[in-house]
Amino acid sequence: MLITANEALEKVPNFALMPSMTLYLKGIFHMNIASLHNLINYWQAFGNLAPVLAAFLADSYLGRFLTVGLGSIFSLLGMIIMWLTSILPQAKPPPCNQLAHETCKSATTGQMAILITALVLMAIGAGGIRTNSMPFGADQLTNKSEKILESYFSWYFAAANLGISLGLTVVVYILQTYGWSIGFGVSAILMSLATLSFYLASPLYIKRKASTSLFTGFAQVVSAAFKNRNLPYPSTRSGYHHGKESDNVVLSEKLKFLNKACIIKNAEHDIGLDGLAVDPWKLCTAHKVEELKALFKVLPIWSTTIIMSITGSQHSFPVLQASSVNRHMFGTFSIPPGSMTVLVYGTIVVWLVLYDRVFIPLASKIKGKQVFLGIRVRMWIGLFFLSYPWQ
């Protein structure tokens, strides 16, 4: 629960800053549209690459607990520095009235260095948290049946999107109504609460130690399969190296060429007294081979989200468009430009709650047995609504 709360609290300030950063860079740092758009794109690109490095470090060296903890600290430091840019006159260009066509001074090299440091720290922190919070939360589950895991993932995403929705509404409203210093201060306070709560609950966590990285294991499978490409397939199961971790693993016939990575040429020379391969770059276990096959099977599913991710990562343009239209509702209340994208994340939260608490129980009651839609069916439904020309 606390792990999910940490992820939700991390997303509240981070996603509030994404749309607001466009207005902040334009109004406070006097950047033109092209420059601020490039800076935000670089920030987001680094933020999308940081999780890959964080996943590698968590698997190979640090473990998930330490990676999430360090990510929380980095995010907090980045937000504190961002808050300082809003309250310290030396950390930002002097104010000017752009509407009166005054000549506005650009940020100095030092001021830009402070700003970029804040953005980099927040990106590193987000990378450490987002790639490891979900599996770290799953490590705490004692019952890991398919239904329990599916329910956990659904509620995890619901909590994360609830955090995003709160960030895009409450925090964005504070930023654009009460000023940048108060808004960034609230963001820093929320991130400090997330970091503090995560470390206070440390004695309650199940902390798995880091092991060999999946990336290293995948590279070893490819290397061993290539080196053993000329070997014939064994006729019996004993001809493959299983090891202690994969005694019950049965090699599938799909992507069969990868099975050559675990062919035993000479048991005396290839396998040590401890049952492990002497050279894992020449001989791998069946478990590692099946893990790489599973990754290849996931790639087509993953590719279906590429276009959706590209469109969803455009934060600058929607904010600039929203700032130029009439956003007044209920009299004098005006929707902040940065809050317009909350409709997307709010819809996700509503759908996940309705699916898990209304639709599935109702369908199960009608049919007289437990009913739930498979992950692939839900993906097909989502892709249909995403791609269908509704206009």
N, C-alpha and C positions, 0 to 999 in steps of 0.2 A: 504493500500500500504506500509506504513512504518512498519507495523507489519510483513508483508511478507519479506520486505527488512531486517529487524532485524534477522529473521530466516535464510535468505540466507547468510547474513554476518557472523552469528554464525557458519554456517556450513563450510565456506571457511577455517578458520584456524583450526577448530577441525578435519575435515576430511583430511587436509593436514598433521596434526601431526600423525594421525593413522599409515599410512604406513611409514612415516619418523622416527617414534619413534623406529622402529626396528633397523634402521641403527644408530640412535643416541645412543641407549643403548649399542649397540655392539661396536661402534667406540669410544664413549666418556666415557661411564661408564664401559667399558670393561667387559660386562656381556656375559656369554656364551649363546648359542642358547636356551637351555632348560630354563634357568632362565629368560631371557628376554621374551620368549614366555609365560611363566607362569604369569609374571607381566602384560603383555599386556592383557592377557585373563582375569585376575582379574579386571583390569581397565575397560575393556569392559563389564564384567559381572555386575560390580557396576554401570556402566553407563546405563545398560539396566534395572536395578532395581530402580535406582533413579527416573525415570519418574513415577513409581507407587506411590512412597511416595509423589512426587510433586503434582500429580493429587489429592491425598487425601487431602493434605494441602490446595490446591487451592479451592477445593469444600467445605471444612469444615471450614477453618479459614481465609486464606489470600486473596482469590479471584485471578482471573487470571492475572489481571494487576500487582499486587504486586509480584506474583510468577514469572512471566516473567522478571520483573525488577530485582528482587533479583537473579534470575538465570543468568542474563546478568552480574551482578556485580561479582558473584562467578566465572563465566567463565573468566572474565577479570583478576581477581586476580590470578587465576590459570595460565593463560598465562604469566602474568608478572613474577610470580615466576619461571616458566619454562624458560623464557628469562634470568632471573638472573642466573640460573644454567649454562647457556652457556657463560656468560661474567665474572662471578666471579670465580677466580681460587679456592677459598675455598669451592665452592659449587659443585665441580666435582673432580674426581681423576686426578692426574697429567698425562699429555700426554705421550704416548709411541708408538713405531713403532712395531705393531703386525706382519707386514710382515717380519721384521728382527728378529722375534722370541724373542723379548725382553720380560722380565717378567713384566707384567702390574699390577699395584696395583688396587685392587678392591675399590669400593666406601666405605667410612666409614659409620657408622650408621647414623651420622648426615646428610651426603650427601644424603643417601637414604631416610631419613625422609623428606628432602626438596623436593626431586623428587616426592615422593609419595603424599605429601601435594598438590603439583601442580596438579597431576593427579586426586586426589580426588575432589579438588575444581572445576576442569573442568568438571568432571562427574556430580557433583551436579548441576552445572550451566546448563549443557546441558539437564539434567532431568527437570529442571524448565522451560526451554524455549520450548523444543520440545513437551511436552505434552499439553502445554497451548497456544502456539502461534496460532495454527490452530483454536481451538474453540474461542479464543479471537478475532481473525480476523472475524470469522463468526458472533460474537456478534455485529460487526459494520455494518452488512448488514441490510438494511431496508426491502428489498424484499428477502424473504427466500424461494422462490419457488424451486422446485426440480431442474429445469434447471439452475437457478442462483447458487444454492449451488454446483451443479456438476461442473459448469464452474469455480467457486471459488476454489474448491478443486484441480481441474486439474492444474490451473495456480499456485496455492500454491506449489504443488509438482514440477511443472516445475521450479519455482524460487528456491526451495530448492535444486533440483538436479543441477541447474545451479551453485549455490554456491559451491556444492560439486565438480563439474567439474573444476571450477576456482581454488579451493583449491588444487586439485590433479594435476593441470598443472602449473599454475603461481606460487603459493606459494611453491609447492614442488620443482619447478625449482630453485627458489630463495634460498631455503634451501640447496640444494645440489650443487649449483653453486657458491653462494656468501657466504656461511657459515651459521652455526647454529644461531649465534648471530643476524645476519641481518634477517634471515628467521623468527626466533621467535619474533624479534622486529616488523616485518611487521604484523605477526599474532596478536600481542598485539594491534597494531594500528587499525587494522580492527575491532577487538572486541570492542575497545574503541569507534569507530565510531558507531557501532551497538548500544551500550549502550546509548551513548549520543543522538543519533537520536530518540531512543525509548522514553527517558524521556522528550526530548524537545517537542514531539508531545502529551504529556500527556493530555493537555486541550482538545484535539480533540477527545479523546477516549470515548466510551460508556463503563462504568465500572460497571459490575454487581456485587452485593455483594455476598459473600460466603453464602452458605446455607448448609443444611444437606448433608453430603457426600453420593454419590451413594453407596459406599461400606457399609456404615452404614444402608442405606435403604434396600439394598439387604439382609443383615444379619437379619434385622427386618422382612422381608417377609418370609424368611426361618423359623425363630423362630415362627412367628405367625401361619404359615401353619402347623408346627409340633404340636403346642399346640392345634390347632383347628381340628386336623386330624380326630377326631371322630364325628364332627358335620355334619349333613346332608346339602346338597346343598340347598339353598333357591330356591323357585319356582318363585320368582319375583325379579326384579332388586333392589327394595328397601331393600332387605335383605343383600345387600352388602354395605360396607362403601365406598362412593365416595369422599366426602369432596369437598371443593371449587376447588381444583386443578384438579379434574377428574370428573366433572359433566357430561361431554360429552364422557367419556371413556366407551367403551363397552368391558366387559371381554370376551376374546376369549375362545374357547373350547380346544385349544391346551395347553398342560401342565396344565390341568384343576385342578390338585391337589394343585397348588399354589393359586387358587382362594379362598381356605379356609382361607387364610391369611386375607381376608377382609370381612369375614362373621360376621355380628353383632349378638351377643348372647343376649345382653340386652342393648338397646339403652340408657336407663337412666344411666346405670353404665359405659358403654364402651365409650360414646361420651360426651365430655364436652359442656358447654354452647357456646363456641366459634366454635363448629362444628368439633373440632379436637379430635383424639383418646386420651383417658386418658392415656393409656399405648400403645405406638406404637410397642412394642415388642409382643403384643397380638392381635392388630388390626391395619391393614395397609389400605391404600387407594388403589383403583383399579389402579390408575396411577402407583404406586410403583410396583404392581404386574406385570403390563404389561411391565414396564421397565426391570424387571428381566427376563421375558420371551424373550424380545428382545435380551438381552445379550446371553441367551442360544441359540437363533437362529443364532447369529453371530459366536459362537464358532466353528462350522464346517468350516465356511469361513476363520476364523482366523487360524485354524489349517493347511490350505493349504499353508501358508507362512512359516511354521516352518522350513522345510528343506531348503527352499530358504534363510531364515535368517541365518541358521547355516553356509551354504557355503559362504554367503556374509560377515560374521563376521570374516573370516579368513584373517587377514591383514598381519601377519608376514610371513607366508609361501610364498605367491605370491611375496612379495618384495624380499625375499632371492633368490627365483628362478629367478626373473627378473634381479637381480644384477649379476647373473652368465652367462647371455647370451649376445649376440651382439645386442645392441640397437641403433646402429648408423643409421641415416637417413640423406639424403641430404648432404652427405659429412662428415663434422666434427661434425654435430649436433648429440647429444646422448640423447635419451629419458631417463629421470630420472626413476630409478626402482619404486619409489613410485607413478609414474603417470600412470602406466600400467592399473590400474583398472578404469581409467577415461572413457574407452570405454563403460562400463556398464552405468554409470550415464549420459554420453553424449548421448547415445542412447535413454534413457528415456526422456531427454529434447527434442530431435528431434521428437520423436514419439508424445509426448503430443502437441507440436506446430502443427505438421502436422495434427493430428487428429482434433484439435479444429479449425484450420484456413484453412485447405485444404480439407481433406476428408469429413467432415461433411457438409460444405457449398456446395461442389461439389455434394454429394449424394442428398442433399435437392433440389438443382437446377434440377437435373435429374428427381427426383420423383415428383417435384412440390409441395412438402410439407416439413415441418421440420422433419428431420430424425436425430436420434442419437442412438448409441449403448448403451444398458443398461449396468450397472455396472457388472452384472453377466456374460453377454456375453463377455465383455472385459476380465474378469477374466478367463473364459474358454479358450479364445484365448491365454492369457498369459501362463496359465498352460500347454496348448498343446505345445507351443514353448519351454517351460521349460523342459518338460518331454519327448518329442519326441527324439528318438535316431538318431541324425542327422549324426553320423559317418557312 
